[in-house]
Amino acid sequence: MDSFSTGSSGTGPPQFSTDEFMDQMKVQLAQAYAQEFLETVREKCFEKCITKPGSSLSGSESSCVPRCVDRYIEATGIVGRALLTSRSNS
């Protein structure tokens, strides 16, 4: 039974604390963010690196994809740190 299920009788309000609810929401938000991030990276790096889609990647495509992913992750980290810094200075 997950934290959003009803009580043991199957009726009544869900049985979980505010902390459990917040933890569950944080997990779900992190999963949604990770999924969106991966979809964005896949889309952006495919557009940038895959010039002639086929059954296999060329050598340049094979090296472009990991570099693109690394740059995207690096850029996301820089933006995230900048946002955290700007919030703490407000």
Secondary structure, 3 states (H helix, E strand, C coil): CCCCCCCCCCCCCCCCCHHHHHHHHHHHHHHHHHHHHHHHHHHHHHHHHCCCCCCCCCHHHHHHHHHHHHHHHHHHHHHHHHHHHHHHCC
